[in-house]
C-alpha cells in the first residue's frame, strides 16, 4: 500500500512536495495532532485536509521512513493540510492569522493524535 503526497506551492503551502510513502497500515481520519505551532510551541492542534474547495478530511497512517524506520504521516487534500490551535473558534480559512498550511507532517510514530471529532 502506498500513499502519495503531491502538493504544489499555493495559497495554503509555502512550498511544493511530491513524495510516495509505503504505508504499514490503513489510513484513519485524524482531527487533532501534537506538533510544533507557528510560534515554536509544542501543543495539540486541530488539523484538516485542504483542497481548492476548502476543508476536506485529514488522515494519519504509519509509514516506512528511510531516515527513522517508521513514522506517522499526517496528510490531507490536494493542497495539503491546515492546522490551528485546538481552542480556536475561527472557521477554517486561508485568511486566519492563527492557522497555517503544510504539505503534510512526518512525525514520530508515538505522536499523540485524536481520531474522533471534537466539539
C-alpha positions as YAML, in Angstrom:
chain: A
units: angstrom
residues:
- id: 1
  name: UNK
  ca: [0.00, 0.00, 0.00]
- id: 2
  name: UNK
  ca: [1.37, 3.41, -0.94]
- id: 3
  name: UNK
  ca: [0.36, 6.96, -0.06]
- id: 4
  name: UNK
  ca: [1.37, 9.71, -2.47]
- id: 5
  name: UNK
  ca: [1.61, 13.28, -1.21]
- id: 6
  name: UNK
  ca: [1.64, 15.64, -4.18]
- id: 7
  name: UNK
  ca: [1.11, 19.23, -3.03]
- id: 8
  name: UNK
  ca: [2.06, 22.27, -5.07]
- id: 9
  name: UNK
  ca: [3.07, 25.65, -3.72]
- id: 10
  name: UNK
  ca: [-0.04, 27.79, -3.39]
- id: 11
  name: UNK
  ca: [-2.27, 29.75, -1.03]
- id: 12
  name: UNK
  ca: [-2.16, 27.05, 1.68]
- id: 13
  name: UNK
  ca: [1.51, 25.99, 1.46]
- id: 14
  name: UNK
  ca: [4.74, 27.90, 1.00]
- id: 15
  name: UNK
  ca: [6.44, 25.04, -0.85]
- id: 16
  name: UNK
  ca: [5.72, 22.01, -3.03]
- id: 17
  name: UNK
  ca: [6.20, 18.37, -2.06]
- id: 18
  name: UNK
  ca: [5.92, 15.19, -4.10]
- id: 19
  name: UNK
  ca: [6.73, 12.02, -2.21]
- id: 20
  name: UNK
  ca: [5.47, 8.42, -2.09]
- id: 21
  name: UNK
  ca: [5.32, 6.65, 1.26]
- id: 22
  name: UNK
  ca: [4.99, 2.92, 1.94]
- id: 23
  name: UNK
  ca: [2.07, 2.58, 4.36]
- id: 24
  name: UNK
  ca: [2.26, -0.11, 7.06]
- id: 25
  name: UNK
  ca: [-1.45, 0.08, 7.94]
- id: 26
  name: UNK
  ca: [-4.68, 1.59, 6.69]
- id: 27
  name: UNK
  ca: [-5.11, 5.36, 6.88]
- id: 28
  name: UNK
  ca: [-7.54, 6.69, 9.50]
- id: 29
  name: UNK
  ca: [-9.20, 10.09, 9.78]
- id: 30
  name: UNK
  ca: [-7.44, 12.45, 12.19]
- id: 31
  name: UNK
  ca: [-8.83, 15.62, 13.80]
- id: 32
  name: UNK
  ca: [-6.08, 16.74, 16.19]
- id: 33
  name: UNK
  ca: [-2.31, 16.24, 16.33]
- id: 34
  name: UNK
  ca: [0.51, 17.10, 18.72]
- id: 35
  name: UNK
  ca: [3.12, 19.13, 16.85]
- id: 36
  name: UNK
  ca: [5.05, 22.38, 16.89]
- id: 37
  name: UNK
  ca: [2.99, 25.51, 16.27]
- id: 38
  name: UNK
  ca: [3.80, 28.63, 14.29]
- id: 39
  name: UNK
  ca: [5.48, 30.22, 17.33]
- id: 40
  name: UNK
  ca: [7.62, 27.14, 18.09]
- id: 41
  name: UNK
  ca: [5.41, 25.88, 20.91]
- id: 42
  name: UNK
  ca: [4.59, 22.17, 21.27]
- id: 43
  name: UNK
  ca: [0.87, 21.54, 21.64]
- id: 44
  name: UNK
  ca: [-2.28, 19.93, 20.30]
- id: 45
  name: UNK
  ca: [-3.59, 21.47, 17.11]
- id: 46
  name: UNK
  ca: [-6.75, 20.88, 15.10]
- id: 47
  name: UNK
  ca: [-5.97, 19.56, 11.64]
- id: 48
  name: UNK
  ca: [-7.96, 19.32, 8.43]
- id: 49
  name: UNK
  ca: [-7.12, 18.43, 4.88]
- id: 50
  name: UNK
  ca: [-7.17, 21.29, 2.38]
- id: 51
  name: UNK
  ca: [-8.27, 21.40, -1.26]
- id: 52
  name: UNK
  ca: [-9.31, 24.02, -3.78]
- id: 53
  name: UNK
  ca: [-12.80, 23.86, -2.27]
- id: 54
  name: UNK
  ca: [-11.56, 24.34, 1.31]
- id: 55
  name: UNK
  ca: [-11.56, 21.86, 4.20]
- id: 56
  name: UNK
  ca: [-11.56, 18.12, 3.49]
- id: 57
  name: UNK
  ca: [-10.60, 15.05, 5.56]
- id: 58
  name: UNK
  ca: [-7.11, 14.69, 7.02]
- id: 59
  name: UNK
  ca: [-5.62, 11.24, 7.62]
- id: 60
  name: UNK
  ca: [-2.96, 9.59, 9.75]
- id: 61
  name: UNK
  ca: [-1.00, 6.46, 8.83]
- id: 62
  name: UNK
  ca: [2.20, 4.74, 9.96]
- id: 63
  name: UNK
  ca: [4.69, 4.68, 7.07]
- id: 64
  name: UNK
  ca: [8.20, 3.46, 6.41]
- id: 65
  name: UNK
  ca: [10.66, 6.34, 6.52]
- id: 66
  name: UNK
  ca: [14.20, 5.83, 5.30]
- id: 67
  name: UNK
  ca: [15.64, 8.10, 7.97]
- id: 68
  name: UNK
  ca: [13.63, 6.99, 11.02]
- id: 69
  name: UNK
  ca: [12.39, 3.48, 10.22]
- id: 70
  name: UNK
  ca: [8.72, 4.15, 10.96]
- id: 71
  name: UNK
  ca: [6.96, 7.48, 11.17]
- id: 72
  name: UNK
  ca: [3.47, 8.92, 11.49]
- id: 73
  name: UNK
  ca: [2.31, 10.66, 8.32]
- id: 74
  name: UNK
  ca: [-0.46, 13.27, 8.57]
- id: 75
  name: UNK
  ca: [-1.78, 14.18, 5.13]
- id: 76
  name: UNK
  ca: [-4.89, 15.64, 3.52]
- id: 77
  name: UNK
  ca: [-6.16, 17.04, 0.27]
- id: 78
  name: UNK
  ca: [-4.58, 18.23, -2.97]
- id: 79
  name: UNK
  ca: [-3.45, 21.43, -1.21]
- id: 80
  name: UNK
  ca: [-2.07, 19.68, 1.89]
- id: 81
  name: UNK
  ca: [-3.26, 20.10, 5.46]
- id: 82
  name: UNK
  ca: [-4.20, 23.10, 7.58]
- id: 83
  name: UNK
  ca: [-3.65, 23.48, 11.32]
- id: 84
  name: UNK
  ca: [-4.99, 25.81, 14.04]
- id: 85
  name: UNK
  ca: [-4.77, 25.99, 17.86]
- id: 86
  name: UNK
  ca: [-7.07, 23.46, 19.50]
- id: 87
  name: UNK
  ca: [-9.04, 26.17, 21.34]
- id: 88
  name: UNK
  ca: [-9.62, 28.26, 18.21]
- id: 89
  name: UNK
  ca: [-13.18, 29.21, 17.37]
- id: 90
  name: UNK
  ca: [-12.19, 30.53, 13.92]
- id: 91
  name: UNK
  ca: [-13.63, 28.73, 10.92]
- id: 92
  name: UNK
  ca: [-11.12, 27.08, 8.58]
- id: 93
  name: UNK
  ca: [-9.95, 29.78, 6.20]
- id: 94
  name: UNK
  ca: [-6.79, 30.85, 4.39]
- id: 95
  name: UNK
  ca: [-7.16, 34.37, 5.83]
- id: 96
  name: UNK
  ca: [-6.92, 33.34, 9.51]
- id: 97
  name: UNK
  ca: [-3.64, 34.57, 11.06]
- id: 98
  name: UNK
  ca: [-3.51, 31.76, 13.66]
- id: 99
  name: UNK
  ca: [-3.84, 28.98, 11.05]
- id: 100
  name: UNK
  ca: [-1.17, 27.65, 8.74]
- id: 101
  name: UNK
  ca: [-0.76, 25.11, 5.97]
- id: 102
  name: UNK
  ca: [1.72, 22.32, 5.36]
- id: 103
  name: UNK
  ca: [2.02, 19.78, 2.55]
- id: 104
  name: UNK
  ca: [1.97, 17.06, 5.26]
- id: 105
  name: UNK
  ca: [3.57, 16.26, 8.62]
- id: 106
  name: UNK
  ca: [6.02, 13.40, 9.16]
- id: 107
  name: UNK
  ca: [6.24, 12.82, 12.91]
- id: 108
  name: UNK
  ca: [7.49, 10.28, 15.43]
- id: 109
  name: UNK
  ca: [5.19, 7.25, 15.35]
- id: 110
  name: UNK
  ca: [4.37, 7.73, 19.06]
- id: 111
  name: UNK
  ca: [2.98, 11.25, 18.49]
- id: 112
  name: UNK
  ca: [-0.38, 11.87, 20.15]
- id: 113
  name: UNK
  ca: [-3.29, 12.19, 17.71]
- id: 114
  name: UNK
  ca: [-7.06, 12.29, 18.14]
- id: 115
  name: UNK
  ca: [-9.12, 10.30, 15.67]
- id: 116
  name: UNK
  ca: [-12.55, 11.33, 16.94]
- id: 117
  name: UNK
  ca: [-14.18, 14.67, 16.12]
- id: 118
  name: UNK
  ca: [-14.38, 17.16, 18.98]
- id: 119
  name: UNK
  ca: [-16.82, 19.90, 19.82]
...
